[in-house]
Amino acid sequence: MPRSEPVPVQPLPDLDELRAWVAPNGGPRVTVYLPIQRSVPEFRQNAVLLEQAVREVGERLAARPDADAVRPHAERLARLDLDLARLPAGTRAVAVLIDARGLHAAALPIETPYAVTVAEHFVLRPLLGALQRRTRYRVLAISAKRVAHFEGEGTELREVPLPGVPKSLADALGEQVTGKPLPTRGSGGEVASHYAYGSPSEERKLDMVRFHEALGRSLRAALGDDKLPIVLAATEEQQAGVRAAVKLPGLLDEGITGNFDHASAAELAARAAPVVERWLARRAEETTAAWERARNRGKAVDLLADVATAALASRVQRLWVDATRSLPGRLDPAVGQPVDGDGDVLEALCEHVLARGGEVIPVDGALLPSGTGAAAELR
């Protein structure tokens, strides 16, 4: 990359992208958080803080004997593009992660204080907090005339067709209209048929049952055990029928009701985003209850040494961590325990769990089930 070419700031990454960024790698990790000012003349502070960060990173790397592989990537920090016209919409801060593999810069939609850290682990909790606020989610808009799937985050959704999922009731049932036989397979493998003869309302109900059952099968095949939150957009009648037939792990209890036959992605996002935000808030508040349920199954630990051992052994399914507490130190894989070091034990836990496919949820310390700063649900 030519020295004159600016380094772009990317939109907030999804969880899989972030996992790739923090995959295990030798050498120091550099983390920078830059708050972004958008008014004049305050926006000039953006350049001032960037210069300060470049200077601090350079000084800290100079004091480390293991920084040679990181230094070329850290030098690119000075070319970070903070032009307000080119930053992603809604950027309130920029997070920069640098290691021996490269530099990643991501826009955060929440205010984050200025910070520079050079240690064995990245500082991830502010970035994870931003991901919580703008998690990716799906919307299923379902009616007899339309089945549409959308995916995105915040108030930005785009329609993403799902292979094999019917686009309407007519598409799902085909020629198996009311009054014609619908073949079903019995427990012994024999094929039977049942007929629908009755009043128009009874026939319509049967069509809807068939429609929802077909949707359930096709959506489970298309989405599998994907746990992205799903907001159901449908009439009250459709809400009840779909929920009875469509068993998806991500389907939220709260949906949005109405006729969405012609709703645009923007209209659906405006209604669905607050639902997802309320779900995220409740999820954080339910930390203690969720951990207690895991403990009752013998799948929870909250002593820091136990959490560290489980994290290093890739046994943590879900980690709740104090969003602001500081515990100086690092995790030593050789002993499987926290030890003295130049980083933060809670940040080290976040990185280890995230890189190994676990989920990390920063919460207010008052919501944690213990005073250790962390609690884990085990696989």
C-alpha positions as CSV (number, residue, x, y, z in Angstrom):
1,M,0.0,0.0,0.0
2,P,1.5,3.4,-1.0
3,R,2.3,5.6,2.0
4,S,-0.1,8.3,0.7
5,E,-3.1,6.0,0.6
6,P,-5.4,6.5,3.6
7,V,-6.4,3.5,5.8
8,P,-10.2,3.2,5.7
9,V,-12.5,2.7,8.7
10,Q,-14.8,-0.3,8.2
11,P,-18.4,-0.6,9.5
12,L,-18.8,-2.5,12.7
13,P,-17.8,-6.1,12.1
14,D,-20.1,-9.0,12.7
15,L,-19.1,-11.6,15.3
16,D,-17.4,-14.0,12.9
17,E,-15.3,-11.2,11.5
18,L,-14.2,-10.2,15.0
19,R,-13.4,-13.7,15.8
20,A,-11.0,-13.8,12.8
21,W,-9.4,-10.6,13.9
22,V,-8.6,-11.9,17.4
23,A,-7.5,-15.4,16.4
24,P,-4.5,-16.6,18.4
25,N,-1.3,-15.0,17.2
26,G,2.1,-14.2,18.8
27,G,3.4,-10.8,19.7
28,P,1.9,-7.8,21.3
29,R,-1.6,-6.6,20.6
30,V,-2.3,-2.9,20.1
31,T,-5.8,-1.4,20.8
32,V,-6.8,2.2,20.2
33,Y,-10.1,3.8,20.8
34,L,-10.7,7.2,19.3
35,P,-13.8,9.3,20.1
36,I,-15.1,11.1,17.0
37,Q,-16.3,14.7,17.1
38,R,-18.5,15.9,14.2
39,S,-19.1,19.5,14.9
40,V,-16.9,22.5,13.9
41,P,-14.4,23.4,15.3
42,E,-14.5,20.3,17.7
43,F,-13.9,17.9,14.9
44,R,-10.3,19.1,14.7
45,Q,-9.8,17.2,17.9
46,N,-10.0,14.0,15.9
47,A,-6.7,14.7,14.2
48,V,-5.1,15.8,17.5
49,L,-6.2,12.5,19.2
50,L,-4.9,10.4,16.3
51,E,-1.5,12.1,16.5
52,Q,-1.4,11.5,20.2
53,A,-2.3,7.8,19.7
54,V,0.4,7.3,17.0
55,R,2.9,8.8,19.4
56,E,1.8,6.6,22.4
57,V,1.7,3.4,20.3
58,G,5.2,4.1,19.0
59,E,6.7,4.8,22.4
60,R,5.1,1.6,23.9
61,L,6.2,-0.6,21.1
62,A,9.7,0.8,21.3
63,A,9.9,-0.5,24.9
64,R,9.1,-4.0,23.8
65,P,11.6,-6.5,22.4
66,D,8.8,-8.5,20.7
67,A,7.4,-5.7,18.6
68,D,9.3,-6.0,15.3
69,A,6.5,-7.9,13.5
70,V,3.8,-5.4,14.8
71,R,5.6,-2.2,14.1
72,P,5.1,-1.9,10.3
73,H,1.3,-2.4,10.8
74,A,1.3,0.1,13.7
75,E,2.9,2.7,11.5
76,R,-0.3,2.6,9.3
77,L,-2.2,4.1,12.2
78,A,-1.0,7.5,11.2
79,R,-2.8,7.2,7.9
80,L,-6.2,6.3,9.4
81,D,-8.9,8.0,7.4
82,L,-11.0,10.1,9.8
83,D,-12.6,12.3,7.1
84,L,-16.1,12.7,8.4
85,A,-17.6,12.4,4.9
86,R,-16.1,8.9,4.5
87,L,-16.7,7.5,8.0
88,P,-19.7,5.1,8.2
89,A,-23.0,6.7,9.1
90,G,-23.5,7.1,12.8
91,T,-19.8,6.7,13.8
92,R,-19.3,7.9,17.4
93,A,-15.9,6.3,17.9
94,V,-13.3,4.3,16.1
95,A,-11.7,1.1,17.4
96,V,-8.3,0.0,16.0
97,L,-6.9,-3.5,16.5
98,I,-3.3,-4.1,15.4
99,D,-1.1,-7.2,15.7
100,A,1.5,-9.0,13.6
101,R,-1.1,-9.8,10.9
102,G,-2.3,-6.3,10.2
103,L,-4.5,-3.4,11.2
104,H,-8.3,-3.4,11.5
105,A,-10.3,-0.2,12.1
106,A,-14.0,-0.3,12.9
107,A,-16.6,2.3,13.4
108,L,-18.5,2.2,16.7
109,P,-22.1,3.6,17.0
110,I,-21.6,4.4,20.7
111,E,-19.5,7.0,22.5
112,T,-16.2,5.5,23.7
113,P,-13.4,7.2,25.7
114,Y,-10.0,7.7,24.2
115,A,-7.6,4.8,25.1
116,V,-4.4,3.3,23.9
117,T,-3.2,-0.2,25.1
118,V,-0.3,-2.3,24.1
119,A,-0.4,-5.8,25.8
120,E,-0.7,-9.5,25.2
121,H,-4.4,-9.2,24.5
122,F,-6.7,-6.7,22.8
123,V,-9.1,-4.5,24.8
124,L,-12.4,-5.8,23.4
125,R,-15.1,-4.9,25.9
126,P,-16.0,-1.5,24.4
127,L,-16.1,-3.1,20.9
128,L,-18.2,-6.0,22.2
129,G,-20.5,-3.5,23.9
130,A,-21.0,-1.8,20.6
131,L,-21.8,-5.1,18.9
132,Q,-24.4,-5.8,21.6
133,R,-26.1,-2.5,20.8
134,R,-26.0,-3.2,17.0
135,T,-26.2,-6.9,16.7
136,R,-27.1,-8.5,13.4
137,Y,-30.6,-9.8,13.2
138,R,-33.2,-11.2,10.8
139,V,-36.7,-10.2,10.0
140,L,-39.2,-12.7,8.6
141,A,-42.2,-10.9,6.9
142,I,-44.9,-13.5,6.5
143,S,-48.4,-13.4,5.0
144,A,-50.4,-15.4,2.6
145,K,-49.2,-13.2,-0.2
146,R,-45.6,-12.7,0.8
147,V,-42.7,-14.5,2.6
148,A,-39.6,-12.4,2.7
149,H,-36.4,-12.7,4.7
150,F,-34.2,-9.7,5.6
151,E,-30.9,-9.4,7.4
152,G,-28.9,-6.5,8.8
153,E,-28.2,-4.4,11.9
154,G,-29.6,-1.3,13.4
155,T,-31.9,0.4,11.0
156,E,-30.2,-1.0,7.9
157,L,-31.8,-4.2,6.5
158,R,-31.6,-5.8,3.1
159,E,-33.7,-8.6,1.6
160,V,-31.8,-11.9,1.4
161,P,-33.7,-14.7,-0.3
162,L,-33.4,-18.1,1.4
163,P,-33.0,-21.1,-0.9
164,G,-36.0,-23.5,-0.7
165,V,-38.2,-21.2,1.3
166,P,-41.6,-20.5,-0.5
167,K,-42.4,-17.0,-1.4
168,S,-46.2,-17.2,-0.6
169,L,-49.0,-19.5,0.5
170,A,-49.6,-20.4,-3.2
171,D,-45.9,-21.1,-3.7
172,A,-45.9,-23.3,-0.6
173,L,-49.0,-25.4,-1.4
174,G,-48.8,-25.5,-5.2
175,E,-51.7,-27.6,-6.6
176,Q,-52.6,-28.9,-3.1
177,V,-55.4,-26.5,-2.8
178,T,-58.2,-26.9,-0.3
179,G,-60.4,-29.8,-1.2
180,K,-57.6,-31.8,-2.8
181,P,-55.7,-34.6,-1.0
182,L,-52.6,-33.7,0.9
183,P,-50.3,-36.8,1.1
184,T,-48.8,-37.4,4.6
185,R,-46.4,-40.1,5.7
186,G,-47.4,-42.2,8.7
187,S,-45.0,-43.6,11.3
188,G,-44.8,-46.9,9.5
189,G,-43.8,-45.3,6.3
190,E,-47.1,-45.7,4.5
191,V,-48.5,-42.8,2.5
192,A,-51.9,-41.6,3.4
193,S,-54.1,-38.7,2.2
194,H,-56.5,-36.4,3.9
195,Y,-59.1,-34.1,2.4
196,A,-60.4,-30.7,3.2
197,Y,-64.1,-30.3,2.7
198,G,-66.0,-27.9,4.8
199,S,-66.9,-24.2,5.2
200,P,-64.7,-21.6,3.6
201,S,-63.3,-20.6,7.0
202,E,-62.4,-24.2,7.8
203,E,-60.8,-24.6,4.4
204,R,-58.8,-21.4,4.9
205,K,-57.6,-22.6,8.4
206,L,-56.4,-25.8,6.9
207,D,-54.5,-24.0,4.1
208,M,-52.9,-21.8,6.8
209,V,-51.8,-24.9,8.8
210,R,-50.3,-26.5,5.7
211,F,-48.6,-23.2,4.8
212,H,-47.1,-22.7,8.2
213,E,-45.9,-26.4,8.4
214,A,-44.3,-26.0,5.0
215,L,-42.6,-22.8,6.2
216,G,-41.4,-24.5,9.3
217,R,-39.7,-27.3,7.3
218,S,-38.1,-25.0,4.8
219,L,-36.9,-22.4,7.3
220,R,-35.3,-25.0,9.5
221,A,-33.5,-26.4,6.5
222,A,-32.4,-23.0,5.3
223,L,-31.3,-21.6,8.7
224,G,-30.5,-24.7,10.7
225,D,-29.4,-23.9,14.3
226,D,-28.4,-20.3,13.5
227,K,-29.0,-18.2,16.6
228,L,-29.2,-14.7,15.1
229,P,-32.2,-13.0,16.6
230,I,-35.3,-13.2,14.3
231,V,-38.1,-10.7,14.5
232,L,-41.4,-12.0,13.0
233,A,-43.4,-9.4,11.1
234,A,-47.0,-10.6,10.5
235,T,-50.6,-10.2,11.5
236,E,-51.7,-11.4,14.9
237,E,-53.3,-14.5,13.2
238,Q,-50.1,-15.3,11.3
239,Q,-48.0,-14.7,14.4
240,A,-49.7,-17.4,16.3
241,G,-49.7,-19.9,13.5
242,V,-46.1,-19.4,12.5
243,R,-44.8,-19.6,16.1
244,A,-46.7,-22.9,16.5
245,A,-45.1,-24.4,13.5
246,V,-41.7,-22.7,13.0
247,K,-39.3,-23.8,15.8
248,L,-36.2,-21.7,15.3
249,P,-33.7,-21.0,18.1
250,G,-33.4,-17.3,17.2
251,L,-37.1,-16.4,17.0
252,L,-37.8,-13.6,19.5
253,D,-40.9,-13.7,21.7
254,E,-41.8,-10.2,20.7
255,G,-42.7,-9.5,17.0
256,I,-44.1,-6.7,15.0
257,T,-47.8,-6.9,14.0
258,G,-49.5,-5.6,10.9
259,N,-49.9,-6.2,7.2
260,F,-46.4,-6.2,5.6
261,D,-47.3,-7.4,2.1
262,H,-45.6,-4.3,0.6
263,A,-43.4,-3.1,3.4
264,S,-39.9,-2.0,2.4
265,A,-36.7,-3.0,4.2
266,A,-36.4,0.5,5.7
267,E,-40.0,0.3,7.0
268,L,-39.4,-3.1,8.6
269,A,-36.1,-2.0,10.1
270,A,-37.7,1.0,11.7
271,R,-40.2,-1.3,13.5
272,A,-37.8,-4.2,14.2
273,A,-34.7,-2.4,15.5
274,P,-36.4,-1.3,18.8
275,V,-37.6,-4.9,19.3
276,V,-34.0,-6.2,19.0
277,E,-32.8,-3.4,21.4
278,R,-35.3,-4.4,24.0
279,W,-34.3,-8.0,23.7
280,L,-30.7,-7.2,24.2
281,A,-31.5,-5.1,27.3
282,R,-33.6,-7.9,28.8
283,R,-30.8,-10.4,28.0
284,A,-28.3,-8.4,29.9
285,E,-30.7,-8.0,32.9
286,E,-31.3,-11.8,32.9
287,T,-27.6,-12.6,33.4
288,T,-28.0,-14.0,36.9
289,A,-31.0,-16.1,36.0
290,A,-29.3,-17.5,33.0
291,W,-26.2,-18.4,34.9
292,E,-28.3,-20.0,37.7
293,R,-30.0,-22.2,35.1
294,A,-26.6,-23.3,33.8
295,R,-25.4,-23.9,37.3
296,N,-28.4,-26.1,38.1
297,R,-27.3,-28.2,35.2
298,G,-23.8,-28.4,36.4
299,K,-22.6,-26.1,33.6
300,A,-21.5,-22.9,35.3
301,V,-18.5,-21.5,37.1
302,D,-17.8,-18.0,38.5
303,L,-14.5,-18.3,40.4
304,L,-11.9,-16.5,38.3
305,A,-9.5,-19.4,38.3
306,D,-12.2,-21.9,37.1
307,V,-13.4,-19.5,34.4
308,A,-9.8,-19.1,33.2
309,T,-9.2,-22.9,33.1
310,A,-12.4,-23.4,31.2
311,A,-11.7,-20.6,28.7
312,L,-8.2,-21.9,27.9
313,A,-9.7,-25.4,27.4
314,S,-12.3,-24.0,24.9
315,R,-15.1,-25.1,27.3
316,V,-16.9,-21.7,27.7
317,Q,-20.1,-21.4,25.7
318,R,-21.1,-18.0,27.1
319,L,-19.1,-15.5,29.2
320,W,-20.6,-12.7,31.2
321,V,-18.0,-10.1,32.1
322,D,-18.0,-6.9,34.0
323,A,-18.0,-4.1,31.3
324,T,-15.7,-1.7,33.2
325,R,-13.8,-3.5,35.9
326,S,-10.0,-3.8,35.6
327,L,-8.0,-6.8,36.8
328,P,-4.3,-6.4,35.9
329,G,-2.7,-9.6,34.6
330,R,-2.9,-12.2,31.9
331,L,-3.8,-15.8,31.3
332,D,-0.9,-18.3,31.2
333,P,-1.8,-21.3,29.0
334,A,0.9,-23.3,30.6
335,V,-0.8,-23.3,34.0
336,G,-4.3,-22.5,32.9
337,Q,-4.6,-19.6,35.4
338,P,-4.4,-15.8,35.7
339,V,-0.9,-14.6,36.4
340,D,0.9,-11.3,36.6
341,G,1.2,-9.5,33.3
342,D,0.9,-6.2,31.4
343,G,-2.7,-6.7,30.4
344,D,-6.1,-7.2,31.9
345,V,-7.3,-10.7,32.9
346,L,-10.9,-9.9,32.0
347,E,-9.8,-8.7,28.5
348,A,-7.8,-11.9,28.1
349,L,-10.8,-14.0,29.0
350,C,-12.9,-12.1,26.4
351,E,-10.3,-12.8,23.7
352,H,-9.8,-16.5,24.5
353,V,-13.6,-17.2,24.7
354,L,-14.4,-15.2,21.6
355,A,-11.6,-16.7,19.5
356,R,-12.7,-20.2,20.5
357,G,-16.3,-19.7,19.3
358,G,-17.9,-18.7,22.6
359,E,-20.1,-15.8,23.2
360,V,-19.0,-12.8,25.3
361,I,-21.5,-10.4,27.0
362,P,-20.2,-7.3,28.8
363,V,-22.7,-6.3,31.5
364,D,-22.9,-3.9,34.5
365,G,-21.0,-5.4,37.4
366,A,-24.1,-5.3,39.5
367,L,-25.8,-7.8,37.2
368,L,-23.1,-10.5,37.6
369,P,-23.9,-13.4,39.9
370,S,-20.6,-13.0,41.8
371,G,-18.0,-10.4,42.6
372,T,-15.2,-12.0,40.6
373,G,-15.8,-9.9,37.4
374,A,-16.7,-12.9,35.3
375,A,-19.2,-15.8,35.1
376,A,-19.3,-18.6,32.5
377,E,-21.7,-21.1,31.1
378,L,-19.9,-24.2,30.0
379,R,-20.3,-26.3,26.9
